[in-house]
Amino acid sequence: MAERPFVYRFSKDLRLDDHAGLAAAASRGPVVPLLVIDRTTTARMTASPRRAQFFCAAVGALAAELEERGSPLLVRRGEPEHVLPSLAKQIGASGAAWSAAYDAEALARDRRAASALEERGYEAIIVHDAPVVAPEESAAAHSAGGSGYRAFAPYFDAWAKVPVPSHEHPLLLRFWRADAHSEGLPAPEEFGATANGAAAGAAHARRRFERFLREDASQYAVAATSPSDDRTAHLSVDLSFGTIAARSVARAVRERLDDPFALSEERLSLRLLLRALAHRDFFLQLAWFYPATQNEPLQEKMRGFAWERSHPLLDTWRAGKTGFPLVDAGIRQLHATGWMHPHVRAVAASWLCFDLGIDWRVGLAEWDHRLIEDDQALATGNWQWIAGVGADMAQYPRIYNPERQRRRYDPDGSYIRRWIPELHDVPLGAWRGMPSNSPQLALGLYAADAYPAAAIDHGAAARAFLRRYREFSRQLP
C-alpha cells in the first residue's frame, strides 16, 4: 500500500528545527506543510501593525526554508475545521497535526478542528511544542493530581527535574510536494500594516540567541532589573511565534551551567534565565488547565472585586504622561518599539491597577495593540500576577512605588532620558521625589513640551486601594 502524506499546520511555531509538532507529523508519513489564515489570526495581526510585520516576515522565511527542502508552504484562508478535512481529502492524507494553543478561544478552535477531522476518518494530533515542559509532564508530579499547579514555587521545583526533550535533526524530515493549489503568502497590507523590511525567522532568532549566550548571558541578572541595560535575551517575540524553540534555549542554558569553568556571576544569571523560562511554562500550563482565566481571575475570591473600567487619568497612562518618569518611559518605549523592559512592565502595570484601580483586562487589551509578541496566555498570567488576582498568592497585592523603583533601578536616569526627551537636560536633582523635596519638576514647568507633574498622589492612591481590598476580603465567606 502506498504511503500516505500527513498534513502539518503551522501556527505559532514558524521554524523547522527542534519541532515537536513536525516530528509527530513526520512519524506518520511525509509532511505536507500548511499555513491557515483564519479569523483569529487575522484579528491578532490586525490588532498590532508591528506584530503583522513580524509574522509575515517569519512566514516568508519559513516558506523559503521549505522551498530549499523541495516543498512549498501551502497557504489557505478559512477556518481550520473546514480547511484541514478538505485538504486531507484532496491530497489523500491520513490526517493532520499542529501545535497546541493555550488561550481559551484557540483551545476551542483546536477541539473543533480535531473533531472535524476525526468525524471524517482522519487522524488529528495536537502536540505541545511551545513550552519547555508539556503541561501534562509537570502535572504528573503534582500531589493534587493532574490538574496543574496554581503556585509557582512548587511548579519550578518539579519543572527543574524534568529532562528537556529534543526534536532536532530537521534534515531527516520528509516532505511531500502536494499537487494542491496554494493561496498567496500573507503580507502586512492584508492586516492593515505596511511592509517595513523587518528581519524575522528561525535563522535570525538562532543568531540572536547565540550572540546573547556568548556575549551577554553572564550579565542577565543585572539586565533583568536594570532598564537601561539592554542585555536581556529579547526572546519574547521569537518564543511567541515559535521562531526558536524554548527547549533549545533551555538545553543551551543548562549546558552552560554544566561548564565547570563558568563563573559564579554567570551561573546566577543562567539560573535566573532558566527561572524565566519556567515562569513562561507555568503560565502556559495555567491556561491549559484553567482556560477560564483568559477572562476571569484565577483566584475565585477575586472574581467579584469591583475594578474600574475607566478613569479620568487612563489616557495619561496610555500616552506615557503620568508624571512618574519610570512608568512613562516604559509606555513610550512600548509605543516606539513594540517591546518594554520586563521589570518596567511590572511597574507600569502596577500603576494602572493600583494607583487608578483600573481593571487588569483594560491594560491587557491596551498593550495587546502595542506589543509585537503574540502570547495571550502569558500576557494574561502576567497581568493577573501583577493585579494580585492570579497565581501570586500573597495576602495583599504587591504595589510598586514608581519613584522608589526609579531611584533603585535607574539611579542615573539614563533609561528615562532615552525615552522622555523633556527630561534629557533637566538635572537629576530637580526631578520629583529627589532630595530637593520639590513636588514636581523644578525646571521647565511652563514650557510647551514640559514634563508633567505627577498626575496622582501615589501614596494616597495606594492606601485607598488597599482599604478597598481589605474591606472586600473581610466580606468573603
C-alpha positions, 0 to 999 in steps of 0.5 A: 500500500502506498504511503500516505502524506500527513498534513502539518499546520503551522501556527505559532511555531514558524521554524523547522528545527527542534519541532515537536509538532513536525516530528509527530507529523513526520512519524506518520508519513511525509509532511505536507506543510500548511499555513491557515489564515483564519479569523483569529489570526487575522484579528491578532495581526490586525490588532498590532501593525508591528506584530503583522510585520513580524509574522509575515516576515517569519512566514516568508522565511519559513516558506523559503526554508521549505522551498530549499527542502523541495516543498512549498508552504501551502497557504489557505484562508478559512477556518481550520475545521473546514480547511484541514478535512478538505485538504486531507481529502484532496491530497489523500492524507491520513490526517493532520497535526499542529501545535497546541494553543493555550488561550481559551478561544484557540483551545476551542478552535483546536477541539473543533478542528480535531473533531472535524477531522476525526468525524471524517476518518482522519487522524488529528494530533495536537502536540505541545511544542511551545513550552519547555515542559508539556503541561501534562509532564509537570502535572504528573508530579503534582500531589493534587493530581493532574490538574496543574499547579496554581503556585509557582514555587512548587511548579519550578521545583518539579519543572527543574527535574524534568529532562528537556526533550529534543526534536532536532535533526530537521534534515531527516524530515520528509516532505511531500510536494502536494499537487494542491493549489496554494493561496498567496503568502500573507503580507502586512497590507492584508492586516492593515500594516505596511511592509517595513523590511523587518528581519524575522525567522528561525535563522535570525532568532538562532543568531540572536540567541547565540550572540546573547549566550556568548556575549551577554548571558553572564550579565542577565541578572543585572539586565533583568532589573536594570532598564537601561541595560539592554542585555536581556535575551529579547526572546519574547517575540521569537518564543511567541511565534515559535521562531526558536524553540524554548527547549533549545534555549533551555538545553543551551542554558543548562549546558552552560551551567554544566561548564565547570569553568563558568563563573559564579556571576554567570551561573546566577544569571543562567539560573535566573534565565532558566527561572524565566523560562519556567515562569513562561511554562507555568503560565502556559500550563495555567491556561491549559488547565484553567482556560477560564482565566483568559477572562476571569481571575484565577483566584475565585475570591477575586472574581467579584472585586469591583475594578474600574473600567475607566478613569479620568487619568487612563489616557495619561497612562496610555500616552506615557504622561503620568508624571512618574518618569519610570512608568512613562518611559516604559509606555513610550518605549512600548509605543516606539518599539513594540517591546518594554523592559520586563521589570518596567512592565511590572511597574507600569502595570502596577500603576494602572491597577493600583494607583487608578484601580483600573481593571487588569483586562483594560491594560491587557487589551491596551498593550495587546495593540502595542506589543509585537509578541503574540502570547495571550496566555502569558500576557494574561498570567502576567497581568493577573500576577501583577493585579494580585488576582492570579497565581501570586498568592500573597495576602495583599497585592504587591504595589510598586512605588514608581519613584522608589523603583526609579531611584533603585533601578535607574539611579542615573536616569539614563533609561528615562532620558532615552525615552522622555526627551523633556527630561534629557537636560533637566538635572537629576536633582530637580526631578520629583521625589529627589532630595530637593523635596520639590513636588514636581519638576523644578525646571521647565514647568511652563514650557510647551513640551514640559514634563508633567507633574505627577498626575496622582498622589501615589501614596494616597492612591495606594492606601485607598486601594488597599482599604478597598481590598481589605474591606472586600476580603473581610466580606468573603465567606 
